[in-house]
Amino acid sequence: MKILNKFKALPPQISGIFFAVGATIIWSGNFIIARGVHDAIPPVTLAFFRWLVAFIVIIPFSFNYFIKDYKVILENYKYILLTSFMGITLFNTLIYIAGHSTEAINLSLIAITTPVFIIIFSRIFFKEKISFISITGVTLALSGIVLLICRGSLNVLLSISFSAGDLWMLSAAVIFSLYTLLIRKKPEGIGTMSFLFITFGLGLIMLVPFYVYETSVNNTAVYNINVIISILYAGIFASIGGFVLWNKAIAMIGASRSGIIYYSLPLFSTLWAILILGETVQYVHFISMFLIVSGIIIATRKRTA
């Protein structure tokens, strides 16, 4: 927290940008982990230990808030169970599954398409109107996704021989968009810390059966230094640190400006993927990034009077 306090001397707009960029850089590392240790630890095992670490770390800071809010939490147990399953049990597990068969660059590019699916599901479930501009943006972004998944090859599209990892990551983006819509409906009386405590805890518990099954059929985890560092990074920084920085950024510069900075996620993931994993960037990545990012910005742009 002392490091965060040093930013108080800076203008709020500057501090907010630093916090948003910091959160985005931290989250970009999660895709490097998904790809970087895929041959050393199975995906569900990685997700299980990530959330175990995150839950242990957050207990001292959140337990009292949970005690204060537990009655409201019990009254909304169905909502809590659903958000825990989608946001904790499923989302990152799907990312780690995807990392076994596609590049970190692809993971990050598909990850930022969540706003597109939020617009689509808002229309389906809440009958929210979609403007022509939003439709144009959604179409651009979806075109970028298709181009990326097809690797820029018409033959791949026609033969429907997509990478399994890209499809798993697309599923993760869809799940996270539904989770985001659920978060908008979070019942009053459930504070942020108590919500994190209960969703981390329940999501972890719901991971246990999948973890037990995976270890019974694929007990190949190698707990070397890279895996241990990856688990700690994902559990502490990606799960908690990024969240803290992101919320500070939103408080200082707003959700819209923070969201635009978040679209730089593939840029940082690509940099780490090249430096750490030795991945190569192809022309299809640049074109897909342009279509996806420009499409999202157009689709989520607020109409002016």
C-alpha positions in Angstrom: 0.0 0.0 0.0 3.0 2.4 0.6 3.8 2.1 -3.1 0.2 3.1 -4.0 0.3 6.0 -1.6 3.3 7.5 -3.5 1.0 8.1 -6.4 -1.1 10.5 -4.2 1.4 13.2 -5.1 0.5 12.9 -8.7 -2.6 14.4 -10.3 -5.5 11.9 -10.1 -5.8 11.6 -13.9 -2.1 10.6 -14.1 -2.3 8.2 -11.1 -5.5 6.6 -12.6 -3.7 6.0 -15.9 -0.8 4.4 -14.1 -3.1 2.1 -12.1 -5.1 1.1 -15.2 -1.9 0.3 -17.1 -0.5 -1.6 -14.1 -3.6 -3.7 -13.8 -3.6 -4.5 -17.5 0.1 -5.5 -17.4 -0.6 -7.8 -14.5 -3.5 -9.5 -16.2 -1.5 -9.9 -19.4 0.8 -12.1 -17.5 -1.9 -14.6 -16.8 -2.0 -15.6 -20.5 1.8 -16.1 -20.4 1.3 -18.4 -17.5 -1.5 -20.3 -19.3 0.8 -21.0 -22.2 4.2 -21.1 -20.4 3.6 -23.8 -17.9 1.0 -25.9 -19.9 3.4 -28.8 -20.2 4.3 -28.8 -16.5 0.9 -28.6 -14.8 -2.6 -29.6 -15.9 -5.1 -26.7 -16.3 -7.6 -27.5 -13.5 -4.7 -28.1 -11.1 -3.3 -24.7 -12.0 -6.7 -23.0 -11.5 -7.2 -24.8 -8.2 -3.9 -23.7 -6.6 -4.3 -20.2 -8.0 -7.6 -19.7 -6.2 -6.4 -21.5 -3.1 -3.5 -19.0 -2.8 -5.9 -16.1 -3.6 -8.4 -17.2 -1.0 -5.8 -17.7 1.7 -4.3 -14.3 1.1 -7.7 -12.5 1.1 -9.0 -14.1 4.3 -7.4 -11.7 6.8 -8.7 -8.7 4.8 -12.2 -9.9 4.1 -13.5 -12.3 6.8 -14.9 -9.5 9.0 -16.8 -8.1 6.0 -18.2 -11.5 5.3 -19.5 -11.9 8.8 -21.2 -8.5 8.5 -22.9 -9.3 5.2 -23.5 -13.1 5.6 -27.3 -12.7 6.1 -27.7 -10.9 2.8 -25.4 -13.5 1.2 -27.6 -16.3 2.4 -30.7 -14.6 1.1 -29.1 -14.5 -2.3 -27.4 -17.9 -2.3 -28.5 -18.8 -5.8 -26.9 -15.7 -7.2 -23.7 -16.2 -5.2 -23.4 -19.8 -6.3 -23.9 -18.9 -10.0 -21.4 -16.0 -9.9 -18.8 -18.1 -8.0 -19.1 -20.9 -10.5 -18.9 -18.7 -13.6 -16.3 -16.2 -12.4 -14.0 -18.4 -10.4 -14.6 -22.1 -11.2 -15.0 -21.8 -14.9 -13.5 -18.6 -16.4 -9.7 -19.0 -15.6 -9.9 -22.8 -15.9 -11.0 -22.4 -19.5 -8.1 -20.0 -20.1 -5.7 -22.5 -18.8 -7.3 -25.3 -20.9 -7.0 -23.0 -23.9 -3.3 -22.4 -23.2 -2.6 -26.1 -23.9 -3.3 -25.7 -27.6 -3.0 -22.0 -28.7 -0.6 -19.2 -28.3 -0.6 -16.6 -25.6 -1.0 -13.9 -28.2 -4.3 -15.4 -29.4 -5.5 -15.9 -25.8 -5.1 -12.2 -25.1 -6.7 -11.0 -28.3 -9.8 -13.2 -27.8 -10.0 -12.1 -24.1 -10.6 -8.5 -24.9 -13.7 -9.3 -26.9 -15.8 -9.6 -23.8 -17.6 -6.2 -24.4 -18.9 -7.5 -27.7 -20.6 -10.4 -26.0 -21.9 -8.2 -23.3 -23.7 -6.1 -25.9 -25.1 -9.2 -27.6 -26.3 -10.8 -24.3 -27.7 -7.5 -23.1 -29.9 -7.5 -26.1 -30.9 -11.2 -25.7 -31.6 -11.2 -21.9 -32.4 -7.6 -21.1 -33.8 -6.4 -24.5 -31.4 -3.5 -24.5 -31.4 -1.6 -27.8 -28.4 -1.8 -30.1 -27.6 1.1 -32.2 -26.4 0.9 -35.8 -23.0 2.1 -34.7 -22.8 -0.7 -32.1 -23.8 -3.3 -34.6 -21.0 -2.0 -36.9 -18.5 -2.3 -34.1 -19.7 -5.8 -33.1 -19.4 -6.9 -36.7 -15.9 -5.6 -37.0 -14.8 -7.3 -33.7 -16.4 -10.6 -34.6 -14.7 -10.4 -38.0 -11.4 -10.0 -36.2 -12.2 -13.1 -34.0 -13.1 -15.2 -37.1 -9.9 -14.1 -38.9 -7.8 -14.9 -35.8 -9.4 -18.3 -35.2 -9.0 -19.2 -38.9 -5.4 -18.0 -38.9 -6.2 -15.9 -41.9 -6.9 -19.0 -44.0 -10.1 -19.5 -46.0 -9.3 -23.2 -46.1 -9.4 -23.4 -42.3 -12.8 -21.7 -42.3 -14.3 -23.9 -45.0 -13.0 -27.1 -43.4 -14.0 -25.9 -39.9 -10.6 -27.1 -38.6 -10.2 -24.5 -35.9 -7.6 -24.6 -33.0 -9.3 -26.1 -29.9 -7.5 -23.6 -27.8 -9.0 -20.6 -29.6 -12.5 -22.1 -29.1 -11.8 -22.7 -25.4 -10.7 -19.1 -25.1 -13.8 -17.9 -26.9 -15.9 -19.9 -24.5 -14.0 -18.2 -21.6 -14.8 -14.8 -23.1 -18.5 -15.7 -23.4 -18.5 -16.9 -19.8 -16.8 -13.8 -18.5 -19.3 -11.6 -20.4 -22.2 -13.4 -18.7 -20.4 -13.1 -15.3 -20.0 -9.3 -15.9 -23.7 -9.0 -16.6 -24.4 -10.9 -13.3 -22.1 -8.5 -11.4 -24.2 -5.6 -12.6 -27.1 -7.2 -10.7 -25.1 -7.7 -7.5 -27.6 -7.4 -4.5 -27.3 -4.4 -2.3 -25.9 -5.1 1.1 -23.0 -7.3 -0.2 -19.8 -5.4 0.0 -16.9 -5.9 -2.3 -14.6 -7.6 0.2 -17.3 -10.0 1.4 -18.3 -10.7 -2.2 -14.7 -11.6 -3.0 -14.4 -13.8 0.1 -17.5 -15.9 -0.6 -17.0 -16.2 -4.4 -13.3 -17.1 -4.0 -14.2 -19.7 -1.4 -17.2 -21.2 -3.1 -15.5 -21.1 -6.5 -12.6 -23.0 -5.0 -14.8 -25.6 -3.4 -16.6 -26.2 -6.7 -13.2 -26.7 -8.4 -12.4 -29.6 -6.0 -14.3 -32.3 -7.8 -12.7 -31.3 -11.1 -9.3 -31.2 -9.5 -9.7 -34.6 -7.9 -10.8 -36.1 -11.2 -8.0 -34.5 -13.2 -5.3 -35.7 -10.7 -6.8 -39.2 -10.9 -6.5 -39.5 -14.7 -3.6 -37.0 -15.3 -1.4 -36.7 -12.3 1.5 -35.2 -14.2 2.1 -31.9 -12.4 5.7 -30.9 -11.9 6.1 -28.4 -9.1 9.3 -26.7 -10.3 10.3 -23.1 -9.6 8.5 -21.9 -12.7 5.2 -23.5 -11.7 5.4 -22.3 -8.1 6.1 -18.7 -9.2 3.3 -18.9 -11.8 0.8 -20.1 -9.1 1.9 -17.3 -6.7 1.7 -14.7 -9.5 -1.7 -15.8 -10.6 -3.0 -16.1 -7.0 -1.7 -12.9 -5.6 -1.2 -10.5 -8.5 -3.6 -11.5 -11.2 -6.4 -12.4 -8.7 -6.0 -9.6 -6.1 -3.4 -7.0 -7.1 -4.9 -6.4 -10.5 -8.3 -6.0 -9.0 -7.1 -3.4 -6.4 -5.3 -1.3 -9.1 -8.2 -1.6 -11.5 -10.7 -0.3 -8.9 -8.5 2.6 -8.0 -8.2 3.4 -11.7 -11.9 3.4 -12.2 -12.3 5.7 -9.2 -9.8 8.2 -10.6 -10.4 8.2 -14.3 -13.7 6.4 -14.8 -14.8 3.1 -16.3 -14.8 4.3 -19.9 -11.2 5.6 -20.0 -10.0 2.6 -17.9 -11.7 0.3 -20.4 -9.9 1.8 -23.4 -6.6 1.2 -21.6 -7.6 -2.4 -21.0 -7.7 -2.9 -24.8 -3.9 -2.6 -24.7 -3.9 -6.1 -23.1 -2.8 -7.9 -26.3 0.0 -5.5 -26.7 1.6 -6.4 -23.4 0.8 -10.1 -23.7 2.4 -10.1 -27.2 5.5 -8.4 -25.8 5.8 -11.0 -23.0 5.0 -13.8 -25.4 7.9 -12.8 -27.7 10.4 -12.2 -24.9 9.5 -15.0 -22.5 7.9 -17.7 -24.7 9.6 -17.0 -28.0 6.3 -16.7 -29.9 6.3 -15.0 -33.3 3.8 -12.3 -34.5 2.2 -12.9 -37.8 0.3 -10.5 -40.1 -3.0 -12.1 -39.1 -2.4 -10.9 -35.5 -2.0 -7.3 -36.5 -5.1 -7.3 -38.7 -7.1 -9.2 -36.0 -6.0 -6.8 -33.3 -7.0 -3.8 -35.5 -10.4 -5.2 -36.2 -11.1 -6.3 -32.7 -9.9 -3.2 -30.9 -11.5 -0.7 -33.3 -14.7 -2.8 -33.3 -14.9 -2.7 -29.5 -14.2 1.0 -29.3 -16.9 1.7 -31.9 -19.4 -0.7 -30.3 -18.9 0.7 -26.8 -18.7 4.4 -27.7 -21.3 6.5 -26.0 -23.5 8.4 -28.3 -23.3 12.1 -27.9 -26.3 14.4 -28.0 
